[in-house]
Amino acid sequence: MPGIRSHLVFLTPQQLQPNYPLFIFLPGMDGTGKLLRRQTAGLEAAFDVRSLAIPLDDLTGWDILTERVVALVQEEVAKSSKRPVYLCGESFGGCLAMKVALHSPQLFDRILLINPASSFTSRPWLTLGAQLGRWLPNLLFHLSSVSLMPLLGNMERISAADRQAFYEAVQSVPQETTIWRILLLSEFQVSEAKLRQLTQPILLLASAADRLLPSVEEAYRLARIFPKARVVVLPNSGHACLLEADVNLYQIMKAYRFLEDQDSVYHAQTCGAVQP
């Protein structure tokens, strides 16, 4: 995939597949879009993949960011309007995915939310840490970020190469941008009434070993709100589960009948599903 430009952009595979369903990935706090790397090969067997890259100096609010993502999706859909569109958001991207889906629900056929950070306010120390981080020298701030990496992922389940990519992605984000995105999460709010308007099938992936956020609890809360939702619990995974060697997003979607060519049945408050 090509490098990030100075504006919001979708990273694309070298070979586009316009006859396949479109898969839109919205990344976590790093915003680089590059940490989908472990999942890309599997997904490209069945999807035309786009991974959002947010500029490192982007300090826009939720509304503008949402509108810009919607505009990018509309451009992609216009190229081949009859294929299904899957919207997938991880962590920070999970919150953005909810905003995007509510803005233009007609664009999306299915939605995946992976450890969405919509439970961020249940961890007040994270916002406090961001506020204190404003006063740290840049070098000390980035050193403190490295020390927090075990909270972001289960490092024992991530290969050395992917661990390095993870560190580089986190370290690439400027201090000001990191603090800004944390503050955005502290302000994230969507009413249950609005979320009930999302009637697409929704798959919620939650890591049971998430040390950063109460992701399993949040997944079940959201499943009680969305009309058609299913929860899949990854029993040993950390927050950044898509980097883990044993997690295959495409196989999970297939196993839980989340592909359009499968006879999927979704019910509110579905529970008990675990990683195959």
Backbone as CSV, one residue per row, in Angstrom:
resi,resn,N_x,N_y,N_z,CA_x,CA_y,CA_z,C_x,C_y,C_z
1,MET,0.839,-1.197,0.000,0.000,0.000,0.000,0.876,1.249,0.000
2,PRO,0.472,2.342,-0.715,1.286,3.540,-0.781,1.323,4.281,0.539
3,GLY,2.263,5.201,0.675,2.412,5.940,1.914,1.294,6.943,2.137
4,ILE,1.247,7.481,3.347,0.219,8.435,3.719,0.527,9.803,3.112
5,ARG,-0.478,10.448,2.565,-0.304,11.794,2.039,-0.648,12.808,3.131
6,SER,-0.690,14.080,2.762,-0.915,15.127,3.753,-2.395,15.369,4.030
7,HIS,-3.276,14.553,3.492,-4.694,14.709,3.748,-5.313,13.335,3.981
8,LEU,-6.543,13.360,4.464,-7.255,12.113,4.732,-7.322,11.281,3.457
9,VAL,-6.975,9.993,3.542,-6.889,9.174,2.338,-7.128,7.717,2.689
10,PHE,-7.578,6.949,1.714,-7.659,5.504,1.873,-6.391,4.870,1.315
11,LEU,-5.735,4.057,2.106,-4.650,3.232,1.596,-5.296,2.088,0.818
12,THR,-4.756,1.770,-0.337,-5.359,0.752,-1.199,-4.335,-0.319,-1.544
13,PRO,-4.795,-1.536,-1.814,-3.875,-2.594,-2.257,-3.343,-2.283,-3.645
14,GLN,-2.262,-2.939,-3.998,-1.676,-2.705,-5.316,-2.624,-3.137,-6.431
15,GLN,-3.395,-4.171,-6.167,-4.349,-4.659,-7.168,-5.767,-4.451,-6.656
16,LEU,-6.494,-3.533,-7.277,-7.871,-3.279,-6.883,-8.774,-4.402,-7.389
17,GLN,-9.867,-4.653,-6.644,-10.786,-5.738,-6.996,-12.211,-5.198,-7.007
18,PRO,-12.568,-4.436,-8.039,-13.861,-3.743,-8.062,-15.070,-4.662,-8.096
19,ASN,-14.876,-5.953,-8.377,-16.003,-6.890,-8.393,-16.258,-7.526,-7.029
20,TYR,-15.372,-7.246,-6.062,-15.524,-7.790,-4.717,-16.259,-6.780,-3.833
21,PRO,-16.873,-7.248,-2.744,-17.447,-6.306,-1.779,-16.367,-5.352,-1.254
22,LEU,-16.781,-4.132,-0.971,-15.857,-3.109,-0.477,-15.744,-3.211,1.038
23,PHE,-14.507,-3.252,1.540,-14.251,-3.348,2.981,-13.520,-2.086,3.416
24,ILE,-14.184,-1.263,4.247,-13.618,-0.005,4.723,-13.149,-0.187,6.163
25,PHE,-11.850,0.042,6.401,-11.298,-0.106,7.746,-10.922,1.259,8.313
26,LEU,-11.425,1.555,9.511,-11.098,2.789,10.222,-10.214,2.425,11.415
27,PRO,-8.980,2.946,11.465,-7.982,2.469,12.426,-8.138,3.040,13.830
28,GLY,-7.285,2.515,14.715,-7.254,2.957,16.097,-6.547,4.291,16.259
29,MET,-6.050,4.532,17.479,-5.491,5.832,17.843,-4.331,6.270,16.965
30,ASP,-3.549,5.338,16.453,-2.410,5.734,15.620,-2.865,6.396,14.323
31,GLY,-4.003,5.968,13.805,-4.570,6.590,12.626,-3.829,6.332,11.326
32,THR,-2.778,5.524,11.372,-1.963,5.337,10.173,-2.619,4.446,9.132
33,GLY,-3.491,3.551,9.566,-4.106,2.594,8.656,-3.213,1.423,8.312
34,LYS,-1.967,1.463,8.779,-1.007,0.427,8.411,-1.071,-0.813,9.297
35,LEU,-1.747,-0.718,10.441,-1.754,-1.846,11.365,-2.809,-2.896,11.026
36,LEU,-3.433,-2.740,9.869,-4.299,-3.817,9.365,-3.450,-4.877,8.680
37,ARG,-2.147,-4.682,8.648,-1.211,-5.472,7.847,-1.364,-6.972,8.009
38,ARG,-1.564,-7.472,9.228,-1.676,-8.919,9.431,-2.968,-9.466,8.842
39,GLN,-3.990,-8.648,8.729,-5.292,-9.116,8.266,-5.503,-8.933,6.762
40,THR,-4.648,-8.132,6.131,-4.912,-7.730,4.748,-4.991,-8.910,3.774
41,ALA,-4.032,-9.826,3.863,-4.004,-10.944,2.912,-5.281,-11.776,2.992
42,GLY,-5.740,-12.076,4.203,-6.962,-12.853,4.361,-8.179,-12.115,3.845
43,LEU,-8.270,-10.838,4.150,-9.424,-10.052,3.715,-9.470,-9.904,2.207
44,GLU,-8.294,-9.763,1.585,-8.268,-9.539,0.137,-8.679,-10.772,-0.657
45,ALA,-8.828,-11.904,0.013,-9.346,-13.089,-0.670,-10.830,-12.929,-1.002
46,ALA,-11.504,-12.001,-0.307,-12.942,-11.853,-0.512,-13.407,-10.409,-0.628
47,PHE,-12.492,-9.440,-0.370,-12.897,-8.035,-0.338,-11.936,-7.153,-1.119
48,ASP,-12.457,-6.003,-1.510,-11.645,-4.909,-2.031,-11.404,-3.979,-0.839
49,VAL,-10.201,-3.981,-0.299,-9.929,-3.383,1.012,-9.474,-1.930,0.887
50,ARG,-10.005,-1.078,1.766,-9.551,0.300,1.922,-9.284,0.537,3.411
51,SER,-8.124,1.083,3.718,-7.769,1.358,5.107,-7.527,2.858,5.256
52,LEU,-8.283,3.496,6.124,-8.185,4.938,6.293,-6.855,5.335,6.928
53,ALA,-6.241,6.383,6.393,-5.056,6.987,6.990,-5.393,8.429,7.338
54,ILE,-5.269,8.757,8.620,-5.547,10.110,9.103,-4.217,10.851,9.217
55,PRO,-4.102,12.049,8.660,-2.838,12.782,8.747,-2.356,12.927,10.187
56,LEU,-1.056,12.874,10.364,-0.476,12.923,11.704,-0.720,14.251,12.401
57,ASP,-1.011,15.285,11.620,-1.256,16.592,12.231,-2.744,16.951,12.235
58,ASP,-3.601,15.963,12.007,-5.042,16.218,11.941,-5.601,16.480,13.341
59,LEU,-6.193,17.651,13.526,-6.795,18.019,14.812,-8.251,18.424,14.621
60,THR,-8.930,17.776,13.688,-10.337,18.081,13.442,-11.223,17.362,14.452
61,GLY,-12.413,17.908,14.650,-13.379,17.306,15.562,-14.146,16.172,14.916
62,TRP,-15.017,15.540,15.697,-15.764,14.385,15.220,-16.587,14.705,13.970
63,ASP,-17.263,15.849,13.966,-18.178,16.150,12.864,-17.443,16.281,11.531
64,ILE,-16.349,17.055,11.529,-15.596,17.248,10.286,-14.942,15.941,9.853
65,LEU,-14.365,15.225,10.807,-13.718,13.955,10.488,-14.734,12.982,9.885
66,THR,-15.922,12.942,10.477,-16.989,12.071,9.970,-17.366,12.436,8.538
67,GLU,-17.551,13.716,8.285,-17.951,14.164,6.950,-16.883,13.836,5.908
68,ARG,-15.633,13.961,6.281,-14.555,13.674,5.335,-14.458,12.184,5.028
69,VAL,-14.672,11.356,6.041,-14.659,9.911,5.793,-15.836,9.521,4.910
70,VAL,-16.995,10.063,5.200,-18.173,9.774,4.378,-17.917,10.159,2.924
71,ALA,-17.284,11.309,2.709,-16.987,11.755,1.343,-16.061,10.765,0.634
72,LEU,-15.059,10.247,1.359,-14.159,9.256,0.769,-14.911,7.977,0.411
73,VAL,-15.791,7.534,1.315,-16.568,6.321,1.045,-17.467,6.533,-0.170
74,GLN,-18.092,7.688,-0.247,-18.970,7.969,-1.383,-18.206,7.920,-2.700
75,GLU,-16.973,8.409,-2.702,-16.147,8.344,-3.908,-15.893,6.902,-4.323
76,GLU,-15.632,6.049,-3.341,-15.378,4.639,-3.641,-16.640,3.944,-4.126
77,VAL,-17.744,4.223,-3.473,-19.014,3.587,-3.840,-19.425,3.994,-5.247
78,ALA,-19.157,5.239,-5.610,-19.541,5.731,-6.933,-18.832,4.986,-8.053
79,LYS,-17.673,4.420,-7.752,-16.923,3.686,-8.772,-17.573,2.346,-9.098
80,SER,-18.287,1.797,-8.122,-18.963,0.509,-8.325,-20.093,0.430,-7.308
81,SER,-21.237,0.974,-7.665,-22.293,1.239,-6.683,-23.131,0.027,-6.290
82,LYS,-22.995,-1.081,-6.990,-23.890,-2.206,-6.728,-23.315,-3.255,-5.783
83,ARG,-22.088,-3.081,-5.342,-21.499,-4.100,-4.473,-21.751,-3.779,-2.998
84,PRO,-21.781,-4.806,-2.134,-21.957,-4.580,-0.697,-20.783,-3.802,-0.118
85,VAL,-21.069,-3.038,0.922,-20.035,-2.260,1.598,-20.021,-2.639,3.080
86,TYR,-18.842,-3.076,3.537,-18.628,-3.416,4.946,-17.848,-2.286,5.592
87,LEU,-18.305,-1.823,6.742,-17.605,-0.788,7.500,-17.049,-1.410,8.769
88,CYS,-15.730,-1.274,8.967,-15.073,-1.888,10.120,-14.277,-0.826,10.871
89,GLY,-14.482,-0.718,12.178,-13.737,0.236,12.984,-13.145,-0.427,14.207
90,GLU,-11.885,-0.115,14.489,-11.195,-0.680,15.657,-10.867,0.422,16.650
91,SER,-11.235,0.236,17.923,-10.896,1.161,19.003,-11.394,2.579,18.682
92,PHE,-10.490,3.548,18.538,-10.865,4.900,18.117,-11.693,4.831,16.833
93,GLY,-11.266,3.984,15.913,-11.986,3.815,14.659,-13.375,3.234,14.840
94,GLY,-13.600,2.505,15.938,-14.931,1.991,16.231,-15.897,3.120,16.545
95,CYS,-15.404,4.115,17.281,-16.235,5.298,17.563,-16.507,6.062,16.274
96,LEU,-15.456,6.236,15.470,-15.621,6.934,14.199,-16.591,6.180,13.283
97,ALA,-16.525,4.854,13.300,-17.425,4.046,12.469,-18.884,4.269,12.851
98,MET,-19.169,4.381,14.140,-20.545,4.643,14.569,-21.012,6.001,14.067
99,LYS,-20.129,6.999,14.154,-20.471,8.343,13.662,-20.723,8.314,12.154
100,VAL,-19.847,7.639,11.431,-19.954,7.569,9.974,-21.225,6.829,9.559
101,ALA,-21.496,5.697,10.208,-22.680,4.909,9.870,-23.966,5.674,10.157
102,LEU,-23.986,6.440,11.246,-25.175,7.222,11.573,-25.350,8.389,10.609
103,HIS,-24.243,8.931,10.132,-24.309,10.040,9.187,-24.915,9.587,7.853
104,SER,-24.484,8.432,7.351,-24.940,7.944,6.043,-25.192,6.439,6.090
105,PRO,-26.222,6.020,6.802,-26.469,4.574,6.976,-26.718,3.842,5.671
106,GLN,-27.212,4.552,4.665,-27.540,3.907,3.389,-26.303,3.415,2.647
107,LEU,-25.125,3.868,3.051,-23.894,3.471,2.365,-23.418,2.076,2.751
108,PHE,-23.863,1.571,3.903,-23.238,0.381,4.470,-24.227,-0.776,4.627
109,ASP,-23.759,-1.959,4.260,-24.579,-3.159,4.379,-24.317,-3.911,5.672
110,ARG,-23.059,-3.858,6.151,-22.688,-4.557,7.385,-21.641,-3.746,8.122
111,ILE,-21.640,-3.893,9.451,-20.738,-3.106,10.291,-20.024,-4.020,11.272
112,LEU,-18.709,-3.835,11.390,-17.911,-4.559,12.376,-17.288,-3.543,13.332
113,LEU,-17.440,-3.782,14.614,-16.826,-2.930,15.620,-15.902,-3.799,16.474
114,ILE,-14.621,-3.433,16.510,-13.612,-4.238,17.192,-13.070,-3.459,18.382
115,ASN,-13.381,-3.916,19.583,-12.991,-3.223,20.816,-13.233,-1.722,20.696
116,PRO,-14.462,-1.301,20.331,-14.720,0.128,20.160,-14.456,0.887,21.454
117,ALA,-13.860,2.071,21.302,-13.465,2.855,22.477,-14.602,3.703,23.020
118,SER,-15.828,3.303,22.742,-16.998,4.032,23.237,-17.152,3.911,24.753
119,SER,-16.369,3.039,25.381,-16.387,2.913,26.845,-15.272,3.737,27.490
120,PHE,-14.645,4.620,26.713,-13.483,5.364,27.171,-13.745,6.152,28.459
121,THR,-14.919,6.724,28.578,-15.208,7.547,29.754,-15.298,6.743,31.045
122,SER,-15.356,5.417,30.926,-15.362,4.583,32.128,-13.957,4.442,32.725
123,ARG,-12.972,5.003,32.037,-11.582,4.991,32.509,-11.101,6.442,32.636
124,PRO,-11.540,7.168,33.681,-11.191,8.593,33.818,-9.695,8.847,33.851
125,TRP,-8.914,7.861,34.296,-7.463,8.070,34.391,-6.831,8.266,33.014
126,LEU,-7.484,7.776,31.960,-6.942,7.966,30.621,-7.023,9.435,30.205
127,THR,-8.154,10.071,30.495,-8.295,11.497,30.188,-7.365,12.324,31.054
128,LEU,-7.258,11.956,32.321,-6.346,12.661,33.221,-4.910,12.552,32.720
129,GLY,-4.536,11.362,32.250,-3.190,11.162,31.717,-2.920,12.058,30.524
130,ALA,-3.951,12.233,29.670,-3.790,13.111,28.498,-3.594,14.553,28.936
131,GLN,-4.338,14.975,29.934,-4.210,16.343,30.418,-2.828,16.593,31.018
132,LEU,-2.329,15.622,31.774,-0.994,15.749,32.341,0.073,15.684,31.255
133,GLY,-0.212,14.894,30.213,0.739,14.725,29.119,1.037,16.010,28.368
134,ARG,0.128,16.983,28.452,0.349,18.269,27.790,1.629,18.932,28.274
135,TRP,1.972,18.654,29.542,3.074,19.378,30.185,4.388,18.614,30.134
136,LEU,4.358,17.420,29.580,5.588,16.635,29.494,6.427,17.074,28.290
137,PRO,7.749,17.091,28.428,8.606,17.296,27.256,8.342,16.193,26.238
138,ASN,8.515,16.502,24.960,8.169,15.573,23.891,8.832,14.215,24.064
139,LEU,10.131,14.214,24.376,10.854,12.957,24.523,10.286,12.130,25.663
140,LEU,10.021,12.772,26.780,9.484,12.056,27.939,8.083,11.532,27.636
141,PHE,7.300,12.299,26.883,5.953,11.860,26.511,6.011,10.569,25.706
142,HIS,6.919,10.518,24.720,7.014,9.325,23.875,7.578,8.137,24.651
143,LEU,8.466,8.392,25.596,8.973,7.307,26.438,7.845,6.737,27.299
144,SER,6.997,7.607,27.802,5.864,7.136,28.606,4.891,6.333,27.752
145,SER,4.765,6.712,26.463,3.890,5.964,25.559,4.385,4.541,25.379
146,VAL,5.707,4.384,25.258,6.286,3.047,25.117,5.984,2.199,26.350
147,SER,6.058,2.813,27.512,5.817,2.063,28.747,4.367,1.585,28.856
148,LEU,3.474,2.233,28.127,2.061,1.861,28.170,1.674,0.838,27.108
149,MET,2.626,0.467,26.260,2.327,-0.458,25.170,1.699,-1.774,25.638
150,PRO,2.142,-2.371,26.777,1.509,-3.616,27.223,0.011,-3.469,27.511
151,LEU,-0.451,-2.230,27.777,-1.881,-2.011,27.956,-2.616,-2.057,26.618
152,LEU,-1.907,-1.699,25.560,-2.520,-1.613,24.245,-2.602,-2.955,23.528
153,GLY,-1.725,-3.874,23.876,-1.739,-5.156,23.186,-1.152,-6.261,24.032
154,ASN,-1.561,-7.483,23.755,-0.981,-8.658,24.402,0.265,-9.031,23.610
155,MET,1.410,-8.503,24.042,2.641,-8.604,23.264,3.091,-10.046,23.036
156,GLU,2.743,-10.947,23.928,3.136,-12.348,23.772,2.456,-12.994,22.568
157,ARG,1.357,-12.414,22.114,0.596,-12.975,21.001,0.875,-12.253,19.677
158,ILE,1.804,-11.291,19.715,2.142,-10.501,18.529,3.566,-10.826,18.113
159,SER,3.775,-11.113,16.836,5.109,-11.459,16.350,6.060,-10.273,16.495
160,ALA,7.360,-10.557,16.437,8.369,-9.510,16.595,8.212,-8.427,15.529
161,ALA,7.970,-8.835,14.280,7.831,-7.864,13.196,6.603,-6.980,13.395
162,ASP,5.494,-7.585,13.804,4.281,-6.801,14.022,4.398,-5.939,15.274
163,ARG,5.135,-6.428,16.268,5.394,-5.626,17.468,6.155,-4.353,17.097
164,GLN,7.165,-4.526,16.241,7.955,-3.381,15.804,7.098,-2.383,15.031
165,ALA,6.247,-2.891,14.150,5.349,-2.018,13.387,4.397,-1.271,14.316
166,PHE,3.948,-1.960,15.361,3.052,-1.378,16.357,3.744,-0.217,17.074
167,TYR,4.967,-0.466,17.554,5.742,0.575,18.229,5.951,1.775,17.307
168,GLU,6.317,1.507,16.073,6.603,2.594,15.133,5.355,3.421,14.843
169,ALA,4.223,2.746,14.713,2.974,3.462,14.438,2.597,4.368,15.605
170,VAL,2.706,3.833,16.820,2.365,4.624,18.005,3.319,5.801,18.162
171,GLN,4.607,5.554,17.960,5.608,6.598,18.122,5.546,7.655,17.024
172,SER,4.945,7.317,15.891,4.893,8.266,14.786,3.910,9.401,15.031
173,VAL,2.972,9.200,15.952,1.933,10.207,16.183,2.470,11.304,17.103
174,PRO,2.431,12.555,16.669,2.923,13.653,17.503,2.175,13.746,18.833
175,GLN,2.853,14.283,19.820,2.278,14.432,21.151,0.944,15.176,21.107
176,GLU,0.897,16.294,20.397,-0.315,17.103,20.324,-1.479,16.311,19.726
177,THR,-1.180,15.507,18.701,-2.223,14.727,18.036,-2.737,13.612,18.937
178,THR,-1.824,12.942,19.629,-2.232,11.886,20.566,-3.169,12.436,21.627
179,ILE,-2.782,13.555,22.217,-3.606,14.167,23.264,-4.957,14.582,22.694
180,TRP,-4.952,15.133,21.486,-6.202,15.553,20.856,-7.143,14.368,20.648
181,ARG,-6.623,13.245,20.176,-7.484,12.085,19.925,-8.009,11.493,21.224
182,ILE,-7.203,11.538,22.277,-7.684,11.081,23.582,-8.821,11.974,24.063
183,LEU,-8.660,13.279,23.895,-9.719,14.198,24.310,-10.984,14.000,23.468
184,LEU,-10.821,13.680,22.183,-11.993,13.370,21.359,-12.755,12.176,21.941
185,LEU,-12.015,11.145,22.347,-12.658,9.965,22.923,-13.372,10.315,24.226
186,SER,-12.780,11.228,25.005,-13.414,11.624,26.273,-14.717,12.377,26.029
187,GLU,-14.881,12.936,24.804,-16.093,13.676,24.462,-17.073,12.854,23.633
188,PHE,-16.677,11.633,23.269,-17.528,10.829,22.390,-18.838,10.475,23.082
189,GLN,-19.914,10.739,22.371,-21.228,10.421,22.926,-22.229,10.245,21.798
190,VAL,-22.928,9.131,21.802,-24.001,8.877,20.851,-25.164,8.274,21.635
191,SER,-26.332,8.814,21.458,-27.480,8.342,22.231,-27.904,6.944,21.796
192,GLU,-28.496,6.216,22.718,-28.988,4.880,22.403,-30.071,4.947,21.330
193,ALA,-30.860,6.003,21.357,-31.931,6.143,20.356,-31.346,6.220,18.945
194,LYS,-30.243,6.936,18.799,-29.606,7.029,17.482,-28.990,5.694,17.078
195,LEU,-28.334,5.027,18.020,-27.704,3.747,17.697,-28.735,2.717,17.258
196,ARG,-29.933,2.794,17.788,-30.997,1.847,17.391,-31.412,2.030,15.944
197,GLN,-31.024,3.148,15.343,-31.349,3.398,13.944,-30.467,2.598,12.990
198,LEU,-29.395,2.020,13.521,-28.503,1.208,12.689,-29.062,-0.213,12.634
199,THR,-29.743,-0.508,11.561,-30.445,-1.790,11.449,-29.672,-2.821,10.636
200,GLN,-28.466,-2.464,10.189,-27.631,-3.442,9.484,-27.174,-4.534,10.451
201,PRO,-26.840,-5.728,9.943,-26.167,-6.706,10.799,-24.851,-6.124,11.317
202,ILE,-24.625,-6.278,12.605,-23.424,-5.728,13.234,-22.721,-6.835,14.007
203,LEU,-21.421,-6.961,13.774,-20.596,-7.929,14.494,-19.692,-7.161,15.441
204,LEU,-19.734,-7.531,16.719,-18.940,-6.873,17.753,-17.872,-7.840,18.247
205,LEU,-16.604,-7.509,17.992,-15.493,-8.321,18.486,-14.951,-7.689,19.755
206,ALA,-14.810,-8.500,20.808,-14.370,-7.977,22.097,-13.272,-8.857,22.678
207,SER,-12.200,-8.224,23.123,-11.056,-8.955,23.685,-11.215,-9.114,25.193
208,ALA,-11.237,-10.361,25.646,-11.416,-10.626,27.067,-10.204,-10.236,27.896
209,ALA,-9.027,-10.173,27.263,-7.801,-9.803,27.982,-7.388,-8.360,27.690
210,ASP,-8.360,-7.531,27.348,-8.109,-6.110,27.090,-7.778,-5.425,28.421
211,ARG,-6.571,-4.888,28.524,-6.149,-4.210,29.753,-6.426,-2.718,29.716
212,LEU,-6.842,-2.220,28.557,-7.068,-0.788,28.405,-8.516,-0.399,28.669
213,LEU,-9.443,-1.150,28.090,-10.860,-0.809,28.181,-11.695,-2.052,28.512
214,PRO,-12.876,-1.863,29.102,-13.771,-3.000,29.392,-14.520,-3.413,28.128
215,SER,-13.786,-3.991,27.182,-14.334,-4.200,25.843,-15.461,-5.229,25.796
216,VAL,-15.362,-6.279,26.592,-16.433,-7.294,26.579,-17.722,-6.692,27.124
217,GLU,-17.623,-6.005,28.231,-18.794,-5.353,28.817,-19.419,-4.368,27.834
218,GLU,-18.570,-3.605,27.154,-19.079,-2.619,26.195,-19.728,-3.293,24.992
219,ALA,-19.163,-4.392,24.535,-19.745,-5.096,23.392,-21.152,-5.585,23.708
220,TYR,-21.352,-6.141,24.883,-22.681,-6.619,25.246,-23.657,-5.464,25.461
221,ARG,-23.144,-4.340,25.977,-24.005,-3.157,26.114,-24.506,-2.708,24.741
222,LEU,-23.597,-2.619,23.785,-23.977,-2.198,22.438,-24.898,-3.214,21.768
223,ALA,-24.658,-4.502,22.025,-25.496,-5.550,21.423,-26.939,-5.468,21.916
224,ARG,-27.120,-4.953,23.118,-28.480,-4.775,23.640,-29.187,-3.585,22.991
225,ILE,-28.402,-2.718,22.347,-28.966,-1.517,21.721,-29.233,-1.727,20.235
226,PHE,-28.232,-2.242,19.518,-28.383,-2.442,18.071,-29.457,-3.493,17.795
227,PRO,-30.320,-3.255,16.818,-31.380,-4.231,16.507,-30.858,-5.584,16.040
228,LYS,-29.748,-5.591,15.301,-29.211,-6.845,14.762,-27.719,-6.927,15.069
229,ALA,-27.389,-7.470,16.212,-25.981,-7.507,16.625,-25.606,-8.856,17.202
230,ARG,-24.342,-9.188,17.033,-23.797,-10.423,17.604,-22.435,-10.123,18.199
231,VAL,-22.156,-10.725,19.340,-20.886,-10.530,20.035,-20.007,-11.757,19.855
232,VAL,-18.745,-11.522,19.511,-17.738,-12.576,19.479,-16.646,-12.181,20.466
233,VAL,-16.444,-13.005,21.467,-15.424,-12.736,22.479,-14.138,-13.473,22.116
234,LEU,-13.043,-12.730,22.049,-11.721,-13.318,21.811,-11.103,-13.550,23.190
235,PRO,-11.075,-14.780,23.667,-10.801,-15.056,25.087,-9.410,-14.681,25.568
236,ASN,-8.402,-14.689,24.704,-7.033,-14.436,25.148,-6.423,-13.166,24.556
237,SER,-7.211,-12.413,23.823,-6.681,-11.287,23.075,-6.640,-10.004,23.891
238,GLY,-5.665,-9.137,23.516,-5.564,-7.811,24.090,-6.298,-6.800,23.231
239,HIS,-6.128,-5.523,23.563,-6.880,-4.474,22.882,-6.585,-4.438,21.378
240,ALA,-5.310,-4.493,21.017,-4.919,-4.451,19.596,-4.931,-5.862,19.016
241,CYS,-6.095,-6.484,19.009,-6.202,-7.909,18.682,-5.890,-8.221,17.217
242,LEU,-6.071,-7.271,16.316,-5.873,-7.564,14.898,-4.406,-7.797,14.543
243,LEU,-3.495,-7.455,15.447,-2.077,-7.710,15.223,-1.643,-9.082,15.718
244,GLU,-2.514,-9.767,16.418,-2.137,-11.043,17.020,-2.089,-12.160,15.989
245,ALA,-1.109,-13.029,16.151,-0.846,-14.073,15.159,-2.019,-15.041,15.000
246,ASP,-2.759,-15.274,16.071,-3.833,-16.267,16.027,-5.193,-15.691,15.671
247,VAL,-5.264,-14.406,15.412,-6.544,-13.776,15.085,-6.622,-13.549,13.581
248,ASN,-7.631,-14.138,12.954,-7.843,-13.994,11.517,-9.249,-13.437,11.314
249,LEU,-9.319,-12.157,11.006,-10.607,-11.475,10.935,-11.526,-12.095,9.884
250,TYR,-10.983,-12.404,8.729,-11.819,-12.987,7.679,-12.395,-14.336,8.115
251,GLN,-11.578,-15.176,8.746,-12.053,-16.481,9.198,-13.105,-16.341,10.294
252,ILE,-12.961,-15.337,11.146,-13.973,-15.097,12.177,-15.292,-14.688,11.529
253,MET,-15.217,-13.780,10.565,-16.425,-13.367,9.855,-17.101,-14.557,9.173
254,LYS,-16.283,-15.413,8.595,-16.828,-16.583,7.913,-17.426,-17.573,8.904
255,ALA,-16.721,-17.813,10.007,-17.194,-18.781,10.998,-18.510,-18.349,11.638
256,TYR,-18.683,-17.040,11.812,-19.903,-16.543,12.436,-20.912,-16.024,11.416
257,ARG,-20.759,-16.492,10.177,-21.738,-16.278,9.119,-22.065,-14.794,8.947
258,PHE,-21.002,-13.989,8.837,-21.178,-12.554,8.683,-20.956,-12.088,7.245
259,LEU,-20.766,-13.032,6.339,-20.575,-12.693,4.944,-21.924,-12.686,4.227
260,GLU,-22.052,-11.824,3.243,-23.348,-11.635,2.575,-23.857,-12.888,1.870
261,ASP,-22.949,-13.783,1.484,-23.396,-14.984,0.778,-23.728,-16.124,1.743
262,GLN,-23.759,-15.795,3.037,-24.146,-16.787,4.041,-25.507,-16.413,4.607
263,ASP,-26.213,-17.391,5.120,-27.527,-17.135,5.705,-27.355,-16.713,7.156
264,SER,-27.107,-15.428,7.361,-26.869,-14.927,8.711,-28.182,-14.569,9.392
265,VAL,-28.238,-14.850,10.682,-29.377,-14.458,11.490,-28.823,-13.743,12.713
266,TYR,-29.266,-12.506,12.940,-28.768,-11.717,14.060,-29.930,-11.310,14.950
267,HIS,-29.701,-11.353,16.235,-30.717,-10.952,17.205,-30.069,-10.038,18.237
268,ALA,-30.837,-9.111,18.724,-30.336,-8.272,19.809,-30.013,-9.155,21.008
269,GLN,-28.987,-8.765,21.751,-28.565,-9.442,22.976,-28.031,-10.847,22.703
270,THR,-27.548,-11.102,21.497,-26.889,-12.380,21.235,-25.655,-12.465,22.113
271,CYS,-25.395,-13.605,22.695,-24.254,-13.672,23.612,-23.616,-15.048,23.564
272,GLY,-22.421,-15.141,24.172,-21.773,-16.425,24.372,-20.857,-16.884,23.274
273,ALA,-20.762,-16.132,22.173,-19.903,-16.559,21.076,-18.446,-16.332,21.428
274,VAL,-17.596,-17.271,21.064,-16.174,-17.126,21.344,-15.386,-17.387,20.064
275,GLN,-14.144,-16.999,20.088,-13.289,-17.179,18.910,-13.157,-18.671,18.564
276,PRO,-13.314,-19.023,17.292,-13.193,-20.435,16.905,-11.762,-20.889,17.004
